[in-house]
């Protein structure tokens, strides 16, 4: 039995994220990041993924860290989608933080690209705290 190897590959990470979130316009136009789609995807992941949902409800964690965790999970899924079927089954590729930062800096405005998702987490936490206070009354 072979041992699973975990690796990162910058080109693979950037290609997977470009394929999923970058739109190309008419010929000669610079490709742009679909920021709304990226943030909606992150928010959907936060709402539906059990691990991300628990992280969002944990108020000790910063909202930006929770959003980053969801973005990392989305990037890992995107990498799985673009991997060829004949690739080594014992090697698992994942997105590193440095590769994700480079992607955001290349196509977006760095961490500010994820601002809407951070607001979403903060609003959700506020809403849950108010619901809890109202239930206690």
Kinemage of the C-alpha trace (Angstrom):
@kinemage 1
@onewidth
@group {chain A} dominant
@subgroup {mainchain}
@vectorlist {calphas} color= white
{ca unk a 1} P 0.000 0.000 0.000
{ca unk a 2} L 1.293 3.412 -0.904
{ca unk a 3} L 1.338 6.383 1.405
{ca unk a 4} L -0.617 9.470 0.303
{ca unk a 5} L 1.599 12.434 -0.547
{ca unk a 6} L 0.342 15.993 -0.067
{ca unk a 7} L 1.800 18.628 -2.365
{ca unk a 8} L 1.227 22.122 -3.569
{ca unk a 9} L 1.780 23.390 -7.075
{ca unk a 10} L 1.439 27.095 -7.795
{ca unk a 11} L 0.618 26.724 -11.479
{ca unk a 12} L -2.098 24.185 -10.731
{ca unk a 13} L -3.657 26.363 -8.011
{ca unk a 14} L -3.697 29.484 -10.179
{ca unk a 15} L -5.065 27.568 -13.179
{ca unk a 16} L -7.864 25.987 -11.126
{ca unk a 17} L -8.928 29.317 -9.610
{ca unk a 18} L -8.657 31.146 -12.941
{ca unk a 19} L -10.816 28.535 -14.591
{ca unk a 20} L -13.499 28.887 -11.914
{ca unk a 21} L -13.515 32.624 -11.088
{ca unk a 22} L -11.825 34.626 -13.853
{ca unk a 23} L -13.798 35.828 -16.841
{ca unk a 24} L -12.316 36.794 -20.147
{ca unk a 25} L -13.920 39.492 -22.211
{ca unk a 26} L -13.546 40.175 -25.905
{ca unk a 27} L -10.215 39.506 -27.505
{ca unk a 28} L -7.514 41.806 -26.213
{ca unk a 29} L -9.366 42.654 -23.021
{ca unk a 30} L -7.681 41.886 -19.704
{ca unk a 31} L -9.197 38.924 -17.797
{ca unk a 32} L -11.080 39.998 -14.665
{ca unk a 33} L -11.960 38.306 -11.436
{ca unk a 34} L -15.688 37.843 -10.871
{ca unk a 35} L -15.608 39.128 -7.291
{ca unk a 36} L -19.363 38.753 -6.750
{ca unk a 37} L -19.305 35.101 -7.829
{ca unk a 38} L -16.269 34.412 -5.629
{ca unk a 39} L -17.927 35.960 -2.566
{ca unk a 40} L -21.249 34.199 -3.224
{ca unk a 41} L -19.414 30.890 -3.522
{ca unk a 42} L -17.629 31.500 -0.223
{ca unk a 43} L -20.880 32.446 1.496
{ca unk a 44} L -22.549 29.333 0.134
{ca unk a 45} L -19.670 27.215 1.429
{ca unk a 46} L -19.972 28.870 4.846
{ca unk a 47} L -23.684 28.094 4.956
{ca unk a 48} L -23.572 24.508 3.701
{ca unk a 49} L -20.254 22.967 4.717
{ca unk a 50} L -20.401 21.589 8.259
{ca unk a 51} L -16.795 22.431 9.171
{ca unk a 52} L -17.043 25.965 7.796
{ca unk a 53} L -20.397 26.506 9.467
{ca unk a 54} L -18.989 25.488 12.857
{ca unk a 55} L -15.998 27.780 12.316
{ca unk a 56} L -18.340 30.657 11.480
{ca unk a 57} L -20.351 30.101 14.664
{ca unk a 58} L -17.204 30.085 16.789
{ca unk a 59} L -16.960 33.741 17.799
{ca unk a 60} L -13.392 33.343 19.069
{ca unk a 61} L -12.137 33.086 15.492
{ca unk a 62} L -11.763 36.217 13.435
{ca unk a 63} L -14.216 36.558 10.571
{ca unk a 64} L -11.379 36.926 8.070
{ca unk a 65} L -9.844 33.617 9.220
{ca unk a 66} L -13.186 31.860 8.758
{ca unk a 67} L -13.556 33.291 5.239
{ca unk a 68} L -9.982 32.262 4.430
{ca unk a 69} L -10.731 28.694 5.537
{ca unk a 70} L -13.736 28.558 3.209
{ca unk a 71} L -11.709 30.060 0.338
{ca unk a 72} L -9.026 27.411 0.885
{ca unk a 73} L -11.635 24.631 0.790
{ca unk a 74} L -13.067 26.039 -2.445
{ca unk a 75} L -9.594 26.222 -3.987
{ca unk a 76} L -8.899 22.615 -2.998
{ca unk a 77} L -12.153 21.535 -4.660
{ca unk a 78} L -11.241 23.503 -7.792
{ca unk a 79} L -7.853 21.762 -7.923
{ca unk a 80} L -9.559 18.351 -7.685
{ca unk a 81} L -11.826 19.333 -10.576
{ca unk a 82} L -8.964 20.194 -12.942
{ca unk a 83} L -6.696 17.274 -12.091
{ca unk a 84} L -6.442 14.808 -14.954
{ca unk a 85} L -7.926 11.376 -14.365
{ca unk a 86} L -4.609 9.661 -15.090
{ca unk a 87} L -2.754 11.637 -12.386
{ca unk a 88} L -1.003 9.781 -9.588
{ca unk a 89} L -3.804 8.616 -7.251
{ca unk a 90} L -1.410 8.631 -4.269
{ca unk a 91} L -0.710 12.372 -4.552
{ca unk a 92} L -3.158 14.960 -3.285
{ca unk a 93} L -2.626 18.547 -4.356
{ca unk a 94} L -3.878 21.408 -2.229
{ca unk a 95} L -3.778 25.202 -2.283
{ca unk a 96} L -1.252 26.948 -0.073
{ca unk a 97} L -1.941 30.324 1.512
{ca unk a 98} L 0.852 31.961 -0.461
{ca unk a 99} L -0.696 30.758 -3.736
{ca unk a 100} L -4.131 32.040 -2.716
{ca unk a 101} L -2.681 35.413 -1.725
{ca unk a 102} L -0.903 35.626 -5.052
{ca unk a 103} L -4.153 34.873 -6.886
{ca unk a 104} L -6.011 37.610 -4.989
{ca unk a 105} L -3.215 40.105 -5.603
{ca unk a 106} L -2.980 39.170 -9.271
{ca unk a 107} L -6.684 39.513 -10.110
{ca unk a 108} L -8.262 41.286 -7.160
{ca unk a 109} L -7.380 43.749 -4.445
{ca unk a 110} L -5.748 41.340 -2.018
{ca unk a 111} L -7.762 40.626 1.106
{ca unk a 112} L -10.199 43.423 0.212
{ca unk a 113} L -11.545 41.124 -2.494
{ca unk a 114} L -13.119 39.006 0.256
{ca unk a 115} L -14.599 41.978 2.138
{ca unk a 116} L -18.213 41.042 1.321
{ca unk a 117} L -17.758 37.552 2.754
{ca unk a 118} L -16.191 38.940 5.922
{ca unk a 119} L -19.198 41.260 6.311
{ca unk a 120} L -21.486 38.260 5.799
{ca unk a 121} L -19.801 36.355 8.644
{ca unk a 122} L -19.981 39.369 10.957
{ca unk a 123} L -23.675 39.957 10.145
{ca unk a 124} L -24.515 36.273 10.602
{ca unk a 125} L -22.807 36.233 13.978
{ca unk a 126} L -24.627 39.400 15.036
{ca unk a 127} L -27.957 37.937 13.937
{ca unk a 128} L -27.303 34.682 15.830
{ca unk a 129} L -26.291 36.586 18.964
{ca unk a 130} L -29.521 38.644 18.797
{ca unk a 131} L -31.573 35.486 18.273
{ca unk a 132} L -29.940 33.911 21.305
{ca unk a 133} L -30.620 37.009 23.438
{ca unk a 134} L -34.263 37.126 22.313
{ca unk a 135} L -34.718 33.442 23.122
{ca unk a 136} L -33.450 33.987 26.669
{ca unk a 137} L -35.995 36.737 27.368
